[in-house]
Amino acid sequence: MEVDGQVSPYIGGLTDVQNGGTLRGTGSLHSLNVQSGGLIAPGTVGSNTPSTLNVAGDVSMAKGSILRINGTSDTTGQSLT
């Protein structure tokens, strides 16, 4: 699934990324659960530009889930909030 904007909180509120699933894009989610084998990759396909994917509520990442973040250098942009 690719987010480009805001996922409506009226659609259940929880985004669940299952084994083999990928969530990428920019914008906002209400809350996020990533199961083992699920991938979170802020930004668009083929872009190495750092991007922001906001989660307003809780984030849960199971053992074996993956967070892939692009950075511009070894000394800047070292913040995960």
N, CA, C and O atoms as a MOPAC input file, in Angstrom:
PM7 MOZYME 1SCF
protein

 N      0.84100 1    -1.15400 1     0.00000 1
 C      0.00000 1     0.00000 1     0.00000 1
 C      0.89200 1     1.22400 1     0.00000 1
 O      1.90200 1     1.25800 1     0.70300 1
 N      0.53000 1     2.22600 1    -0.77800 1
 C      1.27300 1     3.47900 1    -0.79000 1
 C      0.37700 1     4.59900 1    -0.30000 1
 O     -0.73600 1     4.78400 1    -0.79300 1
 N      0.87700 1     5.34700 1     0.67900 1
 C      0.14900 1     6.47700 1     1.24300 1
 C      0.66800 1     7.74400 1     0.58900 1
 O      1.87900 1     7.92800 1     0.46700 1
 N     -0.23600 1     8.62000 1     0.16400 1
 C      0.13200 1     9.92300 1    -0.37400 1
 C     -0.88700 1    10.91500 1     0.15500 1
 O     -1.84600 1    11.26700 1    -0.53200 1
 N     -0.67200 1    11.35500 1     1.36800 1
 C     -1.63800 1    12.22300 1     2.02900 1
 C     -2.01500 1    11.64000 1     3.37100 1
 O     -1.15200 1    11.16300 1     4.10700 1
 N     -3.28900 1    11.67200 1     3.69700 1
 C     -3.75000 1    11.18800 1     4.99600 1
 C     -4.70500 1    10.02200 1     4.82300 1
 O     -5.63200 1    10.07600 1     4.01500 1
 N     -4.46600 1     8.96500 1     5.59300 1
 C     -5.40700 1     7.85300 1     5.65000 1
 C     -6.46600 1     8.24900 1     6.66900 1
 O     -6.14000 1     8.55200 1     7.81700 1
 N     -7.70600 1     8.24900 1     6.26800 1
 C     -8.79600 1     8.70500 1     7.12800 1
 C     -8.87400 1     7.88800 1     8.41600 1
 O     -8.87000 1     6.65800 1     8.37400 1
 N     -8.94400 1     8.57800 1     9.56900 1
 C     -9.09300 1     7.85000 1    10.83300 1
 C    -10.44300 1     7.15600 1    10.94100 1
 O    -10.65300 1     6.34400 1    11.84300 1
 N    -11.35300 1     7.46500 1    10.03700 1
 C    -12.67800 1     6.84900 1    10.06300 1
 C    -12.68400 1     5.45800 1     9.44400 1
 O    -13.69500 1     4.75900 1     9.51600 1
 N    -11.57100 1     5.04400 1     8.83600 1
 C    -11.47700 1     3.70700 1     8.24200 1
 C    -10.80700 1     2.78300 1     9.25300 1
 O     -9.75700 1     2.21000 1     8.96100 1
 N    -11.38400 1     2.63200 1    10.41100 1
 C    -10.88700 1     1.69000 1    11.39900 1
 C     -9.74900 1     2.18400 1    12.25400 1
 O     -9.59500 1     1.70500 1    13.37700 1
 N     -8.94300 1     3.11700 1    11.78700 1
 C     -7.88800 1     3.69700 1    12.58800 1
 C     -6.57000 1     2.95800 1    12.57000 1
 O     -5.52400 1     3.60400 1    12.63100 1
 N     -6.56100 1     1.63000 1    12.49100 1
 C     -5.32500 1     0.85300 1    12.54700 1
 C     -4.93700 1     0.37200 1    11.15700 1
 O     -5.73800 1    -0.24500 1    10.45500 1
 N     -3.69600 1     0.66200 1    10.76600 1
 C     -3.14400 1     0.11300 1     9.53500 1
 C     -2.28600 1    -1.07700 1     9.92800 1
 O     -1.37200 1    -0.94400 1    10.74200 1
 N     -2.57200 1    -2.23500 1     9.35900 1
 C     -1.88100 1    -3.47700 1     9.70100 1
 C     -1.09900 1    -3.96100 1     8.48500 1
 O     -1.68200 1    -4.25600 1     7.44100 1
 N      0.23400 1    -4.04300 1     8.62400 1
 C      1.08700 1    -4.54000 1     7.54400 1
 C      1.44600 1    -5.98100 1     7.88100 1
 O      2.11500 1    -6.24800 1     8.87900 1
 N      1.00300 1    -6.89200 1     7.05100 1
 C      1.19300 1    -8.31100 1     7.32100 1
 C      2.47100 1    -8.84300 1     6.68400 1
 O      3.13700 1    -8.13300 1     5.93100 1
 N      2.81100 1   -10.09200 1     6.98600 1
 C      3.98400 1   -10.76800 1     6.44000 1
 C      3.97200 1   -10.65800 1     4.91600 1
 O      2.99700 1   -11.04200 1     4.27000 1
 N      5.05600 1   -10.13300 1     4.34300 1
 C      5.15700 1    -9.97000 1     2.89900 1
 C      4.57900 1    -8.66700 1     2.38800 1
 O      4.72000 1    -8.35300 1     1.20700 1
 N      3.92300 1    -7.89100 1     3.26500 1
 C      3.31900 1    -6.62400 1     2.86100 1
 C      4.29500 1    -5.47000 1     2.99100 1
 O      5.25400 1    -5.53500 1     3.76000 1
 N      4.04100 1    -4.40500 1     2.22600 1
 C      4.86600 1    -3.20400 1     2.26000 1
 C      3.97500 1    -1.98200 1     2.39600 1
 O      2.96000 1    -1.86600 1     1.71000 1
 N      4.35500 1    -1.07700 1     3.27700 1
 C      3.71400 1     0.22300 1     3.38700 1
 C      4.77000 1     1.25700 1     3.06400 1
 O      5.80900 1     1.31700 1     3.72100 1
 N      4.50800 1     2.07400 1     2.04900 1
 C      5.44600 1     3.13600 1     1.69000 1
 C      4.66100 1     4.38700 1     1.38000 1
 O      3.43400 1     4.35400 1     1.28000 1
 N      5.36800 1     5.49000 1     1.22700 1
 C      4.73000 1     6.74000 1     0.85400 1
 C      5.03500 1     7.85000 1     1.83900 1
 O      5.94500 1     7.74600 1     2.66200 1
 N      4.25300 1     8.91900 1     1.73700 1
 C      4.36500 1    10.07300 1     2.61800 1
 C      2.96700 1    10.43100 1     3.09000 1
 O      1.98400 1    10.16100 1     2.40000 1
 N      2.88100 1    11.02800 1     4.24600 1
 C      1.57300 1    11.42300 1     4.75100 1
 C      1.37800 1    10.97900 1     6.18000 1
 O      2.33900 1    10.87200 1     6.94200 1
 N      0.12900 1    10.71900 1     6.54700 1
 C     -0.21200 1    10.44500 1     7.94000 1
 C     -1.12800 1     9.23900 1     8.08900 1
 O     -2.02500 1     9.00400 1     7.28000 1
 N     -0.87300 1     8.48800 1     9.14500 1
 C     -1.70900 1     7.35700 1     9.53800 1
 C     -2.16500 1     7.58700 1    10.96900 1
 O     -1.56400 1     8.37900 1    11.69500 1
 N     -3.22000 1     6.90000 1    11.37500 1
 C     -3.66700 1     7.01400 1    12.76600 1
 C     -2.79900 1     6.14400 1    13.67500 1
 O     -2.17000 1     6.66300 1    14.59700 1
 N     -2.75200 1     4.84000 1    13.43600 1
 C     -1.89100 1     3.93600 1    14.20100 1
 C     -1.41800 1     2.82300 1    13.27200 1
 O     -2.01200 1     2.57800 1    12.22200 1
 N     -0.33900 1     2.15400 1    13.67500 1
 C      0.33400 1     1.22500 1    12.77500 1
 C      0.78400 1    -0.02300 1    13.51500 1
 O      1.35700 1     0.06000 1    14.60200 1
 N      0.52100 1    -1.17600 1    12.92200 1
 C      0.99100 1    -2.46300 1    13.42200 1
 C      1.70400 1    -3.17200 1    12.27200 1
 O      1.12500 1    -3.37200 1    11.20400 1
 N      2.96700 1    -3.55200 1    12.49700 1
 C      3.74300 1    -4.23600 1    11.46600 1
 C      4.08400 1    -5.62500 1    11.97400 1
 O      4.78500 1    -5.77600 1    12.97500 1
 N      3.58600 1    -6.63500 1    11.28000 1
 C      3.84000 1    -8.01500 1    11.66900 1
 C      5.20200 1    -8.47200 1    11.14400 1
 O      5.78100 1    -7.82500 1    10.27100 1
 N      5.70800 1    -9.57500 1    11.67100 1
 C      6.97200 1   -10.14800 1    11.21600 1
 C      6.91900 1   -10.34500 1     9.70700 1
 O      5.96200 1   -10.91400 1     9.18300 1
 N      7.95400 1    -9.87300 1     9.00900 1
 C      7.99500 1    -9.97400 1     7.55300 1
 C      7.37300 1    -8.79500 1     6.84100 1
 O      7.43500 1    -8.71500 1     5.61400 1
 N      6.76700 1    -7.86500 1     7.59000 1
 C      6.19700 1    -6.64900 1     7.00600 1
 C      7.27000 1    -5.58100 1     6.86800 1
 O      8.22200 1    -5.55700 1     7.64700 1
 N      7.12600 1    -4.69900 1     5.88700 1
 C      8.12400 1    -3.66700 1     5.58200 1
 C      7.48300 1    -2.29100 1     5.59800 1
 O      6.43000 1    -2.08200 1     4.99600 1
 N      8.12400 1    -1.34800 1     6.29300 1
 C      7.75300 1     0.06000 1     6.26800 1
 C      8.89100 1     0.79500 1     5.57700 1
 O     10.04800 1     0.66800 1     5.97700 1
 N      8.56600 1     1.57300 1     4.52800 1
 C      9.58400 1     2.28100 1     3.75800 1
 C      9.05600 1     3.66100 1     3.37300 1
 O      8.49100 1     3.81600 1     2.29000 1
 N      9.22800 1     4.67500 1     4.24100 1
 C      8.76000 1     6.01200 1     3.88900 1
 C      9.36100 1     6.47200 1     2.56000 1
 O     10.53200 1     6.21600 1     2.28200 1
 N      8.55500 1     7.14900 1     1.74300 1
 C      9.01400 1     7.63600 1     0.44600 1
 C      8.34300 1     6.89200 1    -0.69100 1
 O      7.52600 1     5.99800 1    -0.47200 1
 N      8.70000 1     7.27400 1    -1.91000 1
 C      8.09900 1     6.67200 1    -3.09200 1
 C      9.04700 1     5.66700 1    -3.73200 1
 O     10.26000 1     5.72800 1    -3.52600 1
 N      8.49800 1     4.76100 1    -4.49400 1
 C      9.28000 1     3.72000 1    -5.16400 1
 C     10.32100 1     4.36500 1    -6.07200 1
 O      9.99300 1     5.25900 1    -6.85200 1
 N     11.56700 1     3.92200 1    -5.97800 1
 C     12.64000 1     4.40500 1    -6.83800 1
 C     13.27600 1     5.70600 1    -6.39600 1
 O     14.19800 1     6.19000 1    -7.05200 1
 N     12.80600 1     6.28900 1    -5.29600 1
 C     13.36500 1     7.54500 1    -4.81200 1
 C     14.27700 1     7.27800 1    -3.62500 1
 O     13.93800 1     6.50300 1    -2.73100 1
 N     15.43600 1     7.92600 1    -3.62400 1
 C     16.34600 1     7.82300 1    -2.48400 1
 C     16.26300 1     9.05400 1    -1.59400 1
 O     17.07600 1     9.22200 1    -0.68400 1
 N     15.28100 1     9.91900 1    -1.85300 1
 C     15.10400 1    11.12900 1    -1.07500 1
 C     14.43500 1    10.79900 1     0.25600 1
 O     13.41600 1    10.10900 1     0.27800 1
 N     15.00100 1    11.28700 1     1.38000 1
 C     14.35800 1    11.05200 1     2.66600 1
 C     12.93500 1    11.61300 1     2.66900 1
 O     12.69800 1    12.70300 1     2.14800 1
 N     12.00600 1    10.88700 1     3.24100 1
 C     10.60100 1    11.28700 1     3.27200 1
 C     10.03100 1    11.06400 1     4.66200 1
 O     10.64300 1    10.39900 1     5.49700 1
 N      8.85100 1    11.62700 1     4.90300 1
 C      8.21200 1    11.52800 1     6.20800 1
 C      6.89200 1    10.78500 1     6.09900 1
 O      6.04000 1    11.11600 1     5.27400 1
 N      6.74100 1     9.79100 1     6.93200 1
 C      5.48600 1     9.06000 1     7.08600 1
 C      5.10600 1     9.18400 1     8.56000 1
 O      5.72800 1     8.55300 1     9.41500 1
 N      4.09200 1     9.98900 1     8.86200 1
 C      3.69400 1    10.27100 1    10.24500 1
 C      2.68800 1     9.25300 1    10.75600 1
 O      1.79100 1     8.82300 1    10.03100 1
 N      2.85400 1     8.87600 1    12.02400 1
 C      1.87400 1     8.02600 1    12.70100 1
 C      1.44600 1     8.77800 1    13.95700 1
 O      2.25400 1     9.00600 1    14.85700 1
 N      0.16900 1     9.16300 1    14.01500 1
 C     -0.33300 1     9.98000 1    15.12000 1
 C     -0.51400 1     9.17500 1    16.40600 1
 O     -0.37800 1     9.72000 1    17.50100 1
 N     -0.81700 1     7.89800 1    16.28100 1
 C     -1.08100 1     7.06300 1    17.45100 1
 C      0.05500 1     6.10700 1    17.73900 1
 O      1.22700 1     6.46300 1    17.61700 1
 N     -0.29700 1     4.89800 1    18.12000 1
 C      0.68000 1     3.88000 1    18.49900 1
 C      1.31000 1     3.21300 1    17.28300 1
 O      0.67800 1     3.05500 1    16.23900 1
 N      2.58200 1     2.82400 1    17.45000 1
 C      3.30200 1     2.02900 1    16.45100 1
 C      3.76500 1     0.75500 1    17.13800 1
 O      4.37600 1     0.80200 1    18.20600 1
 N      3.47200 1    -0.37600 1    16.52400 1
 C      3.91100 1    -1.66500 1    17.03900 1
 C      4.61600 1    -2.40100 1    15.91000 1
 O      4.03800 1    -2.62300 1    14.84600 1
 N      5.87600 1    -2.77900 1    16.15000 1
 C      6.64700 1    -3.51900 1    15.15100 1
 C      7.10600 1    -4.83300 1    15.76800 1
 O      7.86000 1    -4.84400 1    16.74100 1
 N      6.64600 1    -5.93200 1    15.19800 1
 C      6.99000 1    -7.25700 1    15.70600 1
 C      8.44100 1    -7.60200 1    15.36900 1
 O      9.02800 1    -7.04600 1    14.44100 1
 N      8.99600 1    -8.51800 1    16.13000 1
 C     10.31600 1    -9.04700 1    15.82200 1
 C     10.27200 1    -9.60200 1    14.39800 1
 O      9.36800 1   -10.36500 1    14.05500 1
 N     11.24900 1    -9.22000 1    13.56800 1
 C     11.29300 1    -9.67900 1    12.18900 1
 C     10.66300 1    -8.71000 1    11.19900 1
 O     10.70900 1    -8.94100 1     9.99100 1
 N     10.06900 1    -7.61400 1    11.70600 1
 C      9.55200 1    -6.58600 1    10.80000 1
 C     10.71200 1    -5.68300 1    10.38000 1
 O     11.76600 1    -5.68400 1    11.01600 1
 N     10.51600 1    -4.91100 1     9.30500 1
 C     11.61000 1    -4.13000 1     8.72900 1
 C     11.19400 1    -2.67300 1     8.58200 1
 O     10.09900 1    -2.38200 1     8.10100 1
 N     12.07400 1    -1.74900 1     9.00000 1
 C     11.91500 1    -0.32200 1     8.77300 1
 C     13.07500 1     0.10800 1     7.89000 1
 O     14.22800 1     0.07100 1     8.32000 1
 N     12.78300 1     0.51500 1     6.65800 1
 C     13.82300 1     0.92500 1     5.70600 1
 C     13.76400 1     2.43700 1     5.55200 1
 O     12.76700 1     2.98800 1     5.08400 1
 N     14.85500 1     3.10800 1     5.95500 1
 C     14.91700 1     4.56900 1     5.92400 1
 C     16.05900 1     5.00700 1     5.02100 1
 O     17.17500 1     4.49900 1     5.13300 1
 N     15.78000 1     5.95600 1     4.12100 1
 C     16.81300 1     6.54900 1     3.27200 1
 C     17.37500 1     7.77600 1     3.96700 1
 O     16.62900 1     8.55300 1     4.56200 1
 N     18.68600 1     7.95300 1     3.89300 1
 C     19.35000 1     9.11900 1     4.45600 1
 C     20.22000 1     9.77900 1     3.40800 1
 O     20.54300 1     9.17200 1     2.38700 1
 N     20.60000 1    11.02500 1     3.66000 1
 C     21.40900 1    11.75300 1     2.69100 1
 C     22.89300 1    11.71600 1     3.01000 1
 O     23.71400 1    11.90000 1     2.11100 1
 N     23.26000 1    11.48300 1     4.26200 1
 C     24.67700 1    11.40200 1     4.61400 1
 C     24.82000 1    10.65300 1     5.93300 1
 O     23.83100 1    10.31100 1     6.58100 1
 N     26.05700 1    10.40800 1     6.31500 1
 C     26.31500 1     9.71600 1     7.57400 1
 C     26.18600 1    10.62900 1     8.78400 1
 O     26.08900 1    10.14100 1     9.91000 1
 N     26.18200 1    11.96100 1     8.57600 1
 C     26.22200 1    12.87500 1     9.71100 1
 C     25.00200 1    13.77100 1     9.84500 1
 O     24.88600 1    14.48000 1    10.84400 1
 N     24.08400 1    13.77300 1     8.87800 1
 C     22.88300 1    14.59900 1     8.99700 1
 C     21.64400 1    13.73500 1     8.86800 1
 O     21.68900 1    12.62900 1     8.33000 1
 N     20.56000 1    14.24700 1     9.36100 1
 C     19.29800 1    13.52100 1     9.24400 1
 C     19.24100 1    12.26800 1    10.09200 1
 O     18.57300 1    11.30100 1     9.72800 1
 N     19.94000 1    12.27400 1    11.22600 1
 C     19.99400 1    11.08900 1    12.07700 1
 C     18.94300 1    11.15700 1    13.17200 1
 O     19.26700 1    11.01200 1    14.35100 1
 N     17.68900 1    11.37600 1    12.79700 1
 C     16.63000 1    11.52400 1    13.77900 1
 C     15.46100 1    10.61200 1    13.45000 1
 O     14.97100 1    10.59600 1    12.32100 1
 N     15.02300 1     9.86000 1    14.43400 1
 C     13.84100 1     9.02000 1    14.30700 1
 C     12.92300 1     9.39800 1    15.45600 1
 O     13.21900 1     9.10700 1    16.61500 1
 N     11.79900 1    10.05300 1    15.13400 1
 C     10.89900 1    10.53600 1    16.18400 1
 C      9.51300 1     9.96500 1    16.00600 1
 O      8.61700 1    10.26000 1    16.79700 1

